């Protein structure tokens, strides 16, 4: 007898309990997917913010180098 031809008998109460558990697991899975999506979005925003800060620091550093070079070189 093949597996697909096998018949399994389950008490109706047990079946209902199993279906409730499956429904609950599916709901928790949807919630977890939603939270994961939110975390991913937050991570992208955080990375963009950090890149912005790094860019600002680079800009300040370049300006400081120009000032330092200008002050270090005497006019002729």
N, C-alpha and C positions, 0 to 999 in steps of 0.2 A: 504494500500500500504506500503510495506516495504521500509526502507531507501535505500537499494541498488537498488530498482526499480525506485526510484525517478529521474526525469530528471530535470537538471538545465540548463537554458539558460543564457549565458553570452555573452556580446558583444565581438567581436574578439579583439578589441583594449584593453578592460579590461583584457581579458585573457592573451594577450601578456604582458601587464604591470605586471600582477600577476606572470607570468612565469619569467620575468626579476627580480622581487623582490625575488622570491624563489631562483633563481640562485645566486643572490647577497648574500642572507642570508647563503646559503650553502658555498659560498666562504669565507665569514667572519667566519663561523664555522670552516672551515678547517684551516684558519689562526690562530684562537684562539687555536685550538688543537695543532698546531705546536708550538706556543708560550708557551703553557702550558708544552709541552714536553721539550722545551729548558730550561724553568725555573726549571723543575724537575731535569734535568741533572745538571744544575748549583748548585742546592741545594745539590745534592749528592756530587759534587766536593767540595763544601764549607764544608760540614760535614766531609769529608775525611781530608781536610786541618786542620780543627779544632781538629780532633782526633790526627793528627800528632803533632800539637803544644802541645796538652795535654800530649802526650807521651814524647815529648822532655822535658817538664816541670817536669814530673815525674822523668825522668832520671837525670836531673840536681839536683832535690831535693834529690834523693837517694845519689848521689855523694857528695852533700853538707853535708848530715847526716854522711857519712863515714868520711869526712874530720873533721867535728865538733867532732865526737866521738874520732877520732885519736888524735886530738889536746887537747881534754879535759882530756884524760886518760894519766897520767904520766907513763913513762916506769919504770919498776922495775928492 
